[in-house]
Every structure is written in C-alpha cells, then in structure tokens.
Amino acid sequence: MNNQVNLLPAFDEIAQKFLKASHKIGYASLQSYLDSSVAISGAFFRRRTILLAIHDMKEDMEAPLALQKGVLAEFELLKMRPTPSLKLYRDIATAILRMEVVMRSAALQAMEHGETKH
C-alpha cells in the first residue's frame, strides 16, 4: 500500500459505513467490521489497516465536507473533547480511530457495570 491516495475511495466507504453503523450495531460488530478485509486492486486489506495508512498520510489532502461534518457530529454525540481539526483525510482517520477507542472503553465499562449489578 505504497500509494495512500489510491486508498481514498476505500477509506471514504469505510468511514461512511463506520459513521452510519456506530450507533446501530454493537461495538463487537463494529470492531469486527474494522478487522475484516476489503479488496483493493485484487489484494485484500483489513479496513483497520487502511485507516492506519490514511492516518500516516504525508500529503495534505482535504477530506470532503460531508465527511468532515459527519465525523464532527459523531464527536459531539460521543462528547469527545478536545475536538481536533477535521479538514484533512489523515485528521478524519485519526478521529475514527479515536472514536473506536472511546466506543470500546464505553462497551467495557457497560459490561463491567452490568456484571456488578447481578
């Protein structure tokens, strides 16, 4: 995956599906989605690997406004602070990775809280 720009169409799809699914499916299903593979030019890559590749992107490529707004809305729903700049593709990838960590933490806390109630 030397050319990260070639990953942008797959990244856009992953980001959109992540944002749409983040509150509709359980964390385990969302994690499973990120850890599953997608085909790009005949090769298979884990979606999480694509997120990390875009996160490490050197070029300053601005993400589409709709994607910027979607990630910002999700940040607000999750009450995440501070809100980072969300203009560039790498900013969006970093934000999605941070959201996944927050969701994982919330799921673990809910599980622990549920176990102590019984």
DSSP file (Angstrom, degrees, kcal/mol; ACC not computed):
  #  RESIDUE AA STRUCTURE BP1 BP2  ACC     N-H-->O    O-->H-N    N-H-->O    O-->H-N    TCO  KAPPA ALPHA  PHI   PSI    X-CA   Y-CA   Z-CA
    1    1 A M              0   0    0      0, 0.0     3,-0.1     0, 0.0     6,-0.1   0.000 360.0 360.0 360.0  55.8    0.0    0.0    0.0
    2    2 A N        +     0   0    0      1,-0.2     2,-1.0     2,-0.1     3,-0.1   0.886 360.0  58.7 -68.5 -39.8    2.7    2.5   -1.0
    3    3 A N    >   -     0   0    0      1,-0.2     3,-1.0     2,-0.0     4,-0.4  -0.775  62.0-175.9 -99.8  99.8    0.3    5.0   -2.6
    4    4 A Q  G >  S+     0   0    0     -2,-1.0     3,-1.5     1,-0.3     4,-0.4   0.786  78.7  68.9 -65.1 -27.9   -2.1    6.1    0.1
    5    5 A V  G >  S+     0   0    0      1,-0.3     3,-1.3     2,-0.2    -1,-0.3   0.854  93.0  59.1 -60.1 -34.1   -4.0    8.3   -2.4
    6    6 A N  G <  S+     0   0    0     -3,-1.0     4,-0.3     1,-0.3    -1,-0.3   0.698 100.3  58.4 -67.1 -17.8   -5.2    5.0   -4.1
    7    7 A L  G <> S+     0   0    0     -3,-1.5     4,-2.9    -4,-0.4    -1,-0.3   0.578  79.0  92.5 -85.8 -10.8   -6.8    4.0   -0.8
    8    8 A L  H <> S+     0   0    0     -3,-1.3     4,-3.0    -4,-0.4     5,-0.2   0.868  81.9  51.5 -58.7 -42.5   -9.0    7.1   -0.6
    9    9 A P  H  > S+     0   0    0      0, 0.0     4,-1.9     0, 0.0    -1,-0.2   0.930 114.9  43.8 -60.5 -41.8  -12.1    5.6   -2.3
   10   10 A A  H  > S+     0   0    0     -4,-0.3     4,-2.5    -3,-0.2    -2,-0.2   0.907 113.6  51.8 -67.1 -40.7  -12.0    2.6    0.1
   11   11 A F  H  X S+     0   0    0     -4,-2.9     4,-3.1     2,-0.2     5,-0.2   0.925 107.3  52.4 -60.6 -45.4  -11.3    4.9    3.0
   12   12 A D  H  X S+     0   0    0     -4,-3.0     4,-2.5     1,-0.2    -1,-0.2   0.919 111.6  46.5 -56.9 -44.9  -14.3    7.0    2.1
   13   13 A E  H  X S+     0   0    0     -4,-1.9     4,-2.4    -5,-0.2     5,-0.2   0.922 113.4  48.2 -64.6 -44.2  -16.6    3.9    2.1
   14   14 A I  H  X S+     0   0    0     -4,-2.5     4,-2.7     2,-0.2    -2,-0.2   0.932 112.9  48.5 -61.2 -46.8  -15.2    2.6    5.4
   15   15 A A  H  X S+     0   0    0     -4,-3.1     4,-2.5     2,-0.2    -2,-0.2   0.919 112.2  48.2 -62.0 -44.9  -15.6    6.0    7.1
   16   16 A Q  H  X S+     0   0    0     -4,-2.5     4,-2.3    -5,-0.2    -1,-0.2   0.926 114.3  45.6 -63.0 -45.0  -19.2    6.4    5.8
   17   17 A K  H  X S+     0   0    0     -4,-2.4     4,-2.3     2,-0.2    -1,-0.2   0.889 111.9  52.7 -66.6 -38.2  -20.2    2.9    6.9
   18   18 A F  H  X S+     0   0    0     -4,-2.7     4,-1.6    -5,-0.2    -2,-0.2   0.941 111.5  46.0 -60.2 -47.8  -18.4    3.4   10.3
   19   19 A L  H  < S+     0   0    0     -4,-2.5     4,-0.3     1,-0.2    -2,-0.2   0.896 115.2  46.2 -64.5 -40.6  -20.3    6.6   10.9
   20   20 A K  H  < S+     0   0    0     -4,-2.3     3,-0.3     1,-0.2    -1,-0.2   0.859 119.9  39.7 -68.9 -35.2  -23.7    5.1    9.9
   21   21 A A  H >X S+     0   0    0     -4,-2.3     4,-2.0    -5,-0.2     3,-0.8   0.620  87.1  93.9 -91.1 -13.9  -23.2    1.9   11.9
   22   22 A S  T 3< S+     0   0    0     -4,-1.6    -1,-0.2     1,-0.3    -2,-0.1   0.774 100.7  25.4 -57.9 -29.9  -21.6    3.3   15.0
   23   23 A H  T 34 S+     0   0    0     -3,-0.3    -1,-0.3    -4,-0.3    -2,-0.1   0.468 118.5  59.5-110.1  -4.0  -24.9    3.6   16.9
   24   24 A K  T <4 S+     0   0    0     -3,-0.8     2,-0.3    -4,-0.2    -2,-0.2   0.738 105.5  40.8 -96.9 -25.5  -26.9    1.0   15.1
   25   25 A I  S  < S-     0   0    0     -4,-2.0    -1,-0.0     1,-0.1     5,-0.0  -0.831  92.0 -93.3-121.9 160.7  -24.8   -2.1   15.8
   26   26 A G     >  -     0   0    0     -2,-0.3     4,-2.0     1,-0.1     3,-0.3  -0.228  37.6-108.3 -68.0 160.3  -23.0   -3.3   18.9
   27   27 A Y  H  > S+     0   0    0      1,-0.2     4,-3.0     2,-0.2     5,-0.2   0.891 118.2  57.1 -57.8 -41.2  -19.3   -2.4   19.5
   28   28 A A  H  > S+     0   0    0      1,-0.2     4,-2.3     2,-0.2    -1,-0.2   0.890 107.9  47.8 -60.0 -39.0  -18.3   -6.0   18.8
   29   29 A S  H  > S+     0   0    0     -3,-0.3     4,-2.1     2,-0.2    -1,-0.2   0.881 112.3  49.4 -68.4 -37.6  -19.9   -5.9   15.3
   30   30 A L  H  X S+     0   0    0     -4,-2.0     4,-2.1     2,-0.2    -2,-0.2   0.906 111.8  48.1 -67.1 -41.3  -18.3   -2.6   14.6
   31   31 A Q  H  X S+     0   0    0     -4,-3.0     4,-1.9     1,-0.2    -2,-0.2   0.904 110.5  52.0 -64.4 -41.1  -14.9   -3.9   15.7
   32   32 A S  H  X S+     0   0    0     -4,-2.3     4,-0.9    -5,-0.2    -2,-0.2   0.891 107.4  53.2 -61.6 -40.5  -15.5   -7.0   13.5
   33   33 A Y  H >< S+     0   0    0     -4,-2.1     3,-0.7     1,-0.2    14,-0.3   0.935 110.6  46.1 -59.6 -47.7  -16.2   -4.7   10.6
   34   34 A L  H 3< S+     0   0    0     -4,-2.1    14,-2.3     1,-0.2    15,-0.3   0.816 113.7  49.4 -67.0 -30.2  -12.9   -2.8   11.0
   35   35 A D  H 3< S+     0   0    0     -4,-1.9    -1,-0.2    12,-0.2    -2,-0.2   0.555  95.4  89.9 -87.8  -7.7  -11.0   -6.0   11.4
   36   36 A S  S << S-     0   0    0     -4,-0.9    11,-2.5    -3,-0.7    12,-0.3  -0.377  79.6-105.2 -84.1 170.7  -12.5   -7.6    8.3
   37   37 A S  E     -A   46   0A   0      9,-0.3     2,-0.3    10,-0.1     9,-0.2  -0.563  22.7-163.1-101.8 158.4  -10.9   -7.3    4.8
   38   38 A V  E     -A   45   0A   0      7,-2.5     7,-2.4    -2,-0.2     2,-0.4  -0.985  25.1-118.2-134.6 145.1  -11.8   -5.4    1.7
   39   39 A A  E     +A   44   0A   0     -2,-0.3     2,-0.4     5,-0.2     5,-0.2  -0.707  30.5 176.6 -87.8 131.9  -10.5   -6.0   -1.8
   40   40 A I  E >  S-A   43   0A   0      3,-3.4     3,-1.9    -2,-0.4   -33,-0.0  -0.963  72.9 -21.6-135.5 117.0   -8.4   -3.2   -3.5
   41   41 A S  T 3  S-     0   0    0     -2,-0.4     3,-0.1     1,-0.3    -1,-0.1   0.873 128.2 -49.2  51.9  42.4   -6.9   -3.8   -6.9
   42   42 A G  T 3  S+     0   0    0      1,-0.3     2,-0.3     0, 0.0    -1,-0.3   0.408 121.0  99.9  82.8  -2.5   -7.1   -7.6   -6.4
   43   43 A A  E <   -A   40   0A   0     -3,-1.9    -3,-3.4    -5,-0.0     2,-0.4  -0.845  67.0-128.7-114.6 154.2   -5.5   -7.6   -3.0
   44   44 A F  E     +A   39   0A   0     -2,-0.3     2,-0.4    -5,-0.2    -5,-0.2  -0.866  26.7 176.2-107.0 135.6   -7.2   -7.8    0.4
   45   45 A F  E     -A   38   0A   0     -7,-2.4    -7,-2.5    -2,-0.4     2,-0.2  -0.987  34.5-109.8-134.6 143.1   -6.5   -5.4    3.2
   46   46 A R  E  >  -A   37   0A   0     -2,-0.4     4,-1.6    -9,-0.2     3,-0.4  -0.490  27.0-128.3 -67.4 142.0   -8.0   -5.1    6.7
   47   47 A R  H  > S+     0   0    0    -11,-2.5     4,-2.2   -14,-0.3   -12,-0.2   0.882 110.7  56.6 -59.5 -38.4  -10.2   -2.0    7.0
   48   48 A R  H  > S+     0   0    0    -14,-2.3     4,-2.3   -12,-0.3    -1,-0.2   0.866 103.2  54.7 -61.5 -36.0   -8.3   -1.0   10.1
   49   49 A T  H  > S+     0   0    0     -3,-0.4     4,-2.2   -15,-0.3    -1,-0.2   0.877 106.6  50.9 -65.0 -38.2   -5.0   -1.2    8.1
   50   50 A I  H  X S+     0   0    0     -4,-1.6     4,-2.3     2,-0.2     5,-0.2   0.919 108.7  51.4 -65.6 -43.3   -6.5    1.3    5.6
   51   51 A L  H  X S+     0   0    0     -4,-2.2     4,-2.4     1,-0.2    -2,-0.2   0.927 111.7  47.5 -57.6 -44.9   -7.4    3.6    8.4
   52   52 A L  H  X S+     0   0    0     -4,-2.3     4,-1.7     2,-0.2    -1,-0.2   0.873 109.3  53.3 -65.9 -37.2   -3.9    3.5    9.7
   53   53 A A  H  < S+     0   0    0     -4,-2.2    -1,-0.2     2,-0.2    -2,-0.2   0.908 112.4  43.9 -64.6 -41.4   -2.4    4.1    6.3
   54   54 A I  H >< S+     0   0    0     -4,-2.3     3,-1.6     1,-0.2    -2,-0.2   0.881 108.8  58.2 -70.4 -37.5   -4.5    7.2    5.8
   55   55 A H  H 3< S+     0   0    0     -4,-2.4    -1,-0.2     1,-0.3    -2,-0.2   0.862 109.3  45.5 -56.0 -37.2   -3.7    8.3    9.4
   56   56 A D  T 3< S+     0   0    0     -4,-1.7    -1,-0.3    -5,-0.1    -2,-0.2   0.336  84.6 137.8 -89.3   5.7    0.0    8.2    8.4
   57   57 A M    <   -     0   0    0     -3,-1.6    -3,-0.1     1,-0.1    33,-0.1  -0.264  40.2-161.9 -58.8 133.1   -0.6   10.0    5.1
   58   58 A K        +     0   0    0      2,-0.1    -1,-0.1    32,-0.0     2,-0.1   0.811  64.1  87.2 -85.4 -33.8    2.0   12.7    4.4
   59   59 A E  S    S-     0   0    0      1,-0.1     2,-1.3     2,-0.0    31,-0.3  -0.380  79.3-127.8 -71.1 145.2    0.0   14.7    1.8
   60   60 A D        +     0   0    0     -2,-0.1     2,-0.6    29,-0.1    -1,-0.1  -0.691  43.7 165.9 -90.6  82.5   -2.3   17.4    3.0
   61   61 A M        -     0   0    0     -2,-1.3    28,-2.7    -4,-0.0    29,-0.3  -0.890  33.3-130.3-105.3 122.7   -5.4   16.3    1.2
   62   62 A E  B     -B   88   0B   0     -2,-0.6    26,-0.3    26,-0.2     3,-0.1  -0.496  19.8-131.7 -73.7 134.1   -8.7   17.8    2.3
   63   63 A A        -     0   0    0     24,-3.2    -1,-0.1    -2,-0.2     5,-0.1  -0.461  37.5 -83.6 -79.2 155.3  -11.5   15.4    3.0
   64   64 A P     >  -     0   0    0      0, 0.0     4,-2.2     0, 0.0     3,-0.4  -0.292  37.2-121.4 -58.8 144.7  -15.0   16.0    1.5
   65   65 A L  H  > S+     0   0    0      1,-0.2     4,-2.7     2,-0.2     5,-0.2   0.859 111.2  56.8 -57.7 -39.5  -17.1   18.5    3.6
   66   66 A A  H  > S+     0   0    0      1,-0.2     4,-2.2     2,-0.2    -1,-0.2   0.895 108.6  47.0 -61.5 -39.4  -19.8   15.9    4.1
   67   67 A L  H  > S+     0   0    0     -3,-0.4     4,-2.3     2,-0.2     5,-0.2   0.905 110.8  51.9 -69.1 -41.4  -17.3   13.5    5.7
   68   68 A Q  H  X S+     0   0    0     -4,-2.2     4,-2.2     1,-0.2    -2,-0.2   0.933 112.5  45.9 -57.5 -46.9  -15.9   16.3    7.9
   69   69 A K  H  X S+     0   0    0     -4,-2.7     4,-2.5     1,-0.2    -2,-0.2   0.882 110.8  53.1 -65.7 -39.6  -19.4   17.2    9.1
   70   70 A G  H  X S+     0   0    0     -4,-2.2     4,-1.9    -5,-0.2    -1,-0.2   0.910 111.1  45.3 -63.4 -42.8  -20.3   13.5    9.8
   71   71 A V  H  X S+     0   0    0     -4,-2.3     4,-2.4     2,-0.2    -1,-0.2   0.898 112.1  52.1 -68.4 -40.2  -17.2   12.9   11.9
   72   72 A L  H  X S+     0   0    0     -4,-2.2     4,-2.1    -5,-0.2    -2,-0.2   0.915 108.9  50.6 -61.2 -43.2  -17.7   16.2   13.8
   73   73 A A  H  X S+     0   0    0     -4,-2.5     4,-2.3     1,-0.2    -1,-0.2   0.900 110.5  49.4 -61.6 -40.7  -21.3   15.2   14.5
   74   74 A E  H  X S+     0   0    0     -4,-1.9     4,-2.2     2,-0.2    -1,-0.2   0.895 107.9  53.7 -66.4 -40.0  -20.2   11.8   15.8
   75   75 A F  H  <>S+     0   0    0     -4,-2.4     5,-2.3     1,-0.2     4,-0.4   0.912 110.0  48.3 -58.3 -42.8  -17.5   13.5   18.0
   76   76 A E  H ><5S+     0   0    0     -4,-2.1     3,-0.9     1,-0.2    -2,-0.2   0.900 109.8  51.4 -66.7 -41.1  -20.3   15.7   19.5
   77   77 A L  H 3<5S+     0   0    0     -4,-2.3    -1,-0.2     1,-0.2    -2,-0.2   0.880 112.6  45.7 -62.1 -37.9  -22.6   12.6   20.1
   78   78 A L  T 3<5S-     0   0    0     -4,-2.2    -1,-0.2    -5,-0.1    -2,-0.2   0.487 107.9-129.4 -83.4  -3.0  -19.7   10.8   21.9
   79   79 A K  T < 5 +     0   0    0     -3,-0.9     2,-0.4    -4,-0.4    -3,-0.2   0.888  45.2 171.2  54.9  43.2  -19.0   14.0   23.9
   80   80 A M      < -     0   0    0     -5,-2.3    -1,-0.2    -6,-0.1    -2,-0.1  -0.695  19.7-132.7 -88.1 133.6  -15.3   13.7   22.9
   81   81 A R  S    S+     0   0    0     -2,-0.4     2,-0.1     1,-0.2    -5,-0.0  -0.978  74.6  33.4-136.3 148.5  -13.0   16.6   23.8
   82   82 A P  S    S-     0   0    0      0, 0.0    -1,-0.2     0, 0.0    -2,-0.0   0.661  78.2-141.8 -75.5 156.4  -11.0   18.3   22.5
   83   83 A T        -     0   0    0     -2,-0.1     3,-0.1     1,-0.0    -2,-0.1  -0.740  20.7-142.9 -84.1 122.1  -12.3   18.3   19.0
   84   84 A P        -     0   0    0      0, 0.0     2,-0.2     0, 0.0    -1,-0.0  -0.254  30.1 -82.5 -78.4 169.6   -9.5   18.1   16.5
   85   85 A S        -     0   0    0      1,-0.1     3,-0.1     2,-0.0     0, 0.0  -0.554  42.5-169.0 -65.0 135.3   -9.2   19.8   13.2
   86   86 A L        +     0   0    0     -2,-0.2   -15,-0.1     1,-0.1    -1,-0.1  -0.126  52.9 102.8-123.9  37.2  -11.1   17.6   10.8
   87   87 A K        +     0   0    0    -25,-0.1   -24,-3.2   -19,-0.0     2,-0.2   0.875  69.4  60.6 -86.4 -41.4  -10.2   19.1    7.4
   88   88 A L  B  > S-B   62   0B   0    -26,-0.3     4,-1.9     1,-0.1     3,-0.3  -0.518  83.7-118.1 -94.7 156.5   -7.6   16.6    6.1
   89   89 A Y  H  > S+     0   0    0    -28,-2.7     4,-2.5     1,-0.2     5,-0.2   0.900 116.8  53.3 -55.5 -42.7   -8.1   12.9    5.3
   90   90 A R  H  > S+     0   0    0    -31,-0.3     4,-2.3   -29,-0.3    -1,-0.2   0.853 105.9  54.2 -65.4 -31.7   -5.5   12.0    8.0
   91   91 A D  H  > S+     0   0    0     -3,-0.3     4,-2.3     2,-0.2    -1,-0.2   0.905 109.1  48.4 -63.9 -41.4   -7.4   14.0   10.6
   92   92 A I  H  X S+     0   0    0     -4,-1.9     4,-2.5     2,-0.2    -2,-0.2   0.921 111.3  49.4 -65.1 -45.0  -10.6   12.0    9.7
   93   93 A A  H  X S+     0   0    0     -4,-2.5     4,-2.3     1,-0.2    -2,-0.2   0.922 112.0  48.3 -61.4 -44.1   -8.7    8.7   10.0
   94   94 A T  H  X S+     0   0    0     -4,-2.3     4,-2.3     1,-0.2    -1,-0.2   0.910 111.1  51.2 -61.7 -42.3   -7.2    9.7   13.4
   95   95 A A  H  X S+     0   0    0     -4,-2.3     4,-2.7     2,-0.2    -2,-0.2   0.905 109.3  49.7 -62.9 -42.3  -10.7   10.8   14.6
   96   96 A I  H  X S+     0   0    0     -4,-2.5     4,-2.3     2,-0.2    -1,-0.2   0.912 110.8  49.7 -64.2 -42.0  -12.3    7.5   13.6
   97   97 A L  H  X S+     0   0    0     -4,-2.3     4,-1.6     1,-0.2    -1,-0.2   0.900 112.0  48.5 -63.6 -39.6   -9.5    5.6   15.4
   98   98 A R  H  X S+     0   0    0     -4,-2.3     4,-2.3     2,-0.2    -2,-0.2   0.911 109.9  52.3 -65.0 -42.0  -10.1    7.7   18.5
   99   99 A M  H  X S+     0   0    0     -4,-2.7     4,-2.8     1,-0.2     5,-0.2   0.904 106.5  53.6 -60.7 -40.9  -13.8    7.2   18.3
  100  100 A E  H  X S+     0   0    0     -4,-2.3     4,-2.4     1,-0.2    -1,-0.2   0.893 108.4  49.6 -63.1 -38.5  -13.3    3.4   18.1
  101  101 A V  H  X S+     0   0    0     -4,-1.6     4,-2.5     2,-0.2    -1,-0.2   0.915 111.5  48.7 -65.1 -43.0  -11.2    3.6   21.3
  102  102 A V  H  X S+     0   0    0     -4,-2.3     4,-2.5     2,-0.2    -2,-0.2   0.913 112.4  48.4 -63.1 -42.7  -13.9    5.6   23.1
  103  103 A M  H  X S+     0   0    0     -4,-2.8     4,-2.4     2,-0.2    -2,-0.2   0.900 111.2  50.4 -65.1 -40.5  -16.6    3.2   22.0
  104  104 A R  H  X S+     0   0    0     -4,-2.4     4,-2.4    -5,-0.2    -2,-0.2   0.927 111.3  48.5 -62.1 -45.0  -14.5    0.2   23.1
  105  105 A S  H  X S+     0   0    0     -4,-2.5     4,-2.5     1,-0.2    -2,-0.2   0.912 111.5  49.3 -62.0 -43.9  -14.0    1.8   26.5
  106  106 A A  H  X S+     0   0    0     -4,-2.5     4,-2.5     2,-0.2    -1,-0.2   0.891 110.7  50.8 -63.5 -39.6  -17.7    2.6   26.9
  107  107 A A  H  X S+     0   0    0     -4,-2.4     4,-2.2     2,-0.2    -2,-0.2   0.908 111.2  48.1 -65.0 -41.6  -18.6   -1.0   26.0
  108  108 A L  H  X S+     0   0    0     -4,-2.4     4,-2.6     2,-0.2    -2,-0.2   0.908 112.4  48.7 -65.5 -41.9  -16.1   -2.4   28.5
  109  109 A Q  H  X S+     0   0    0     -4,-2.5     4,-2.7     2,-0.2     5,-0.2   0.909 111.5  49.5 -63.8 -42.0  -17.4   -0.1   31.2
  110  110 A A  H  X S+     0   0    0     -4,-2.5     4,-2.5     2,-0.2    -2,-0.2   0.901 111.7  49.1 -63.7 -40.1  -21.0   -1.0   30.4
  111  111 A M  H  X S+     0   0    0     -4,-2.2     4,-2.1     2,-0.2    -2,-0.2   0.933 113.4  46.0 -65.3 -45.7  -20.1   -4.7   30.6
  112  112 A E  H  X S+     0   0    0     -4,-2.6     4,-1.8     2,-0.2    -2,-0.2   0.900 113.5  49.4 -63.6 -40.7  -18.3   -4.3   33.9
  113  113 A H  H  X S+     0   0    0     -4,-2.7     4,-1.1     1,-0.2    -1,-0.2   0.897 110.9  50.1 -65.2 -41.1  -21.2   -2.2   35.3
  114  114 A G  H  X S+     0   0    0     -4,-2.5     4,-0.8    -5,-0.2    -1,-0.2   0.868 109.2  51.8 -65.6 -36.7  -23.7   -4.8   34.2
  115  115 A E  H  < S+     0   0    0     -4,-2.1     3,-0.4     1,-0.2    -1,-0.2   0.852 107.9  51.2 -68.5 -35.0  -21.7   -7.6   35.8
  116  116 A T  H  < S+     0   0    0     -4,-1.8    -1,-0.2     1,-0.2    -2,-0.2   0.739 102.5  61.1 -76.5 -20.8  -21.5   -5.8   39.1
  117  117 A K  H  <        0   0    0     -4,-1.1    -1,-0.2     1,-0.2    -2,-0.2   0.799 360.0 360.0 -73.3 -27.6  -25.3   -5.3   39.2
  118  118 A H     <        0   0    0     -4,-0.8    -1,-0.2    -3,-0.4    -2,-0.2   0.455 360.0 360.0 -91.8 360.0  -26.1   -9.0   39.1
